[in-house]
Amino acid sequence: MTAALRLSETIGPSALGVGMWSHPAVIARNHFLFKSLSDWSFNTAIGCSHGCRFCYVPSVSTVKQSGRLSEYGIRDPDAEWGRYVLLRPWDEGAFLRSLEAAERTGRKELSRDGNRAVMFSTTTDPYQVIPHPDPVEARRLTQVGLTTVRRALELICDRSTLNVRILTRSPLARSDFDLYRSFGNRLIFGMSLPTLRNDLARVYEPKAPAPSQRLATLQAARKAGLHVYVAVAPTYPECDESDLRATLTRVAELEPVTVFHEPINIRAENVERIAAQARAANVALRTDVFETRARWRLYALDSMESMVRISRELGLGRKLHLWPDKSLGSKEAVAERSDPARYEDWLRSWWNKVSAWPK
C-alpha cells in the first residue's frame, strides 16, 4: 500500500467538513431488517459528498457521531448532510481481522436473507469524488477513497469466500470492473436509479452523477459480463406511472438479477431538505404527500402497487423486491386498510423475501 493510506496519515478539519476520520475502514455487521442485501457493510467514510436530499443515513447513523463531527464544524449532521465527508483511514491489519471474523461466522449466526455478503456501501457511496477547496487535495482524497475500496475488494476476493454487493451512484465504479470479474458469481454490481429524468434528479440528488450516467454505467457493466441489479429507489412523488414505466423498460434491458424498490420515506429532516432544495432551485415539487403520515402512506402504497403492476407487464415480476417501510405495519396503518389481514400478509411477503443471488 502507498503511504497515502497509512493509518497515521490525517489532515486537520476543514471548513467544509472534509478530511480523515479517526477510525479505520473495516467490515462490520449491519443487522438489516427487511432489505435482503447483506450481512456486513464496508463503509469508507462518515458522510457522503452526494448529499441526496432524501437520504435516511444521517437520521440513523451519522447523528450518533455528532460530538466528533462538531470538531469539523458540523453542528447538525442531519440538516448539513452532504457538507461533510470524512474518509476512514486504511489499516490493513484491522481490516484483515474484521475479514477473518466475518469468514468464521457460521451461517446459523447470519440473517436468512443476507446472502453472506459484504455491501459496499450502506451509509456512504464507495465511489465518490471528495470535495475540497484545494483541487490537489480533492484529487488526493478521492484517490485515497478509491484505493481503499479496491484493496478491500482484493483481500475479500483472495482471502475469503464471502460474497460482495456493490451499490453506488457513480460511474467511477468502472475502474474496478476488471476486479469485479475475478469474483465470478460472488459479486453483484448495482446502482440506484430512481428515475431517468436528469432534471428531477438535479433537485433530489443535486451532487450525484446524473441518471443518464448511471444507466450508461449499468449498461457497460452488463456488457462486461457482470451480474447486475438495480435499486429503483427511492422513487420521488413526481415519478408517476409513465415515469416508472420508462425507467423499468430500460432496466429490463439489463436483465438484472433483482430490482429493488421503495418510495421516499419520511426520516428526521429529509422532507425539509427536499423542500429547501426545491425552493433554492425554484422548482415546484409534490411535497404535499409528506404533510401527514396518512397522506404519505397513500403515496407510498400507490407507488409500490404501480411498481408491481408495471414489473409484471415487463417480465420483471419475479425479480421485483419491494421494501415496504416498517411503519406501514403500524396499528394505525393496518386499521386504514379495508382488508387488514390481507394487507398484513402482503407486507410480510415482502419483508420475508430473500433476494436472488447469481448462480
ZIVENTA-V139907 format. One line per field, one symbol per residue. burial: # if it has 16 or more other C-alpha atoms within 10 Angstrom, else .. A space follows every 50 residues. Layout:
burial=???
//
This chain:
burial=...##.#..#..#..######..#####.#...################# #########..#...#..#..###..################..##.##. .#.......##.####################.....#..########## .##..##....#############..#..##.##.############..# ###########..##.######...############.#...###.###. ##.##############.#######.##......#.#.##.....##.## ..##..##.##....##.#######..##...##........##..#..# #.#####..
//
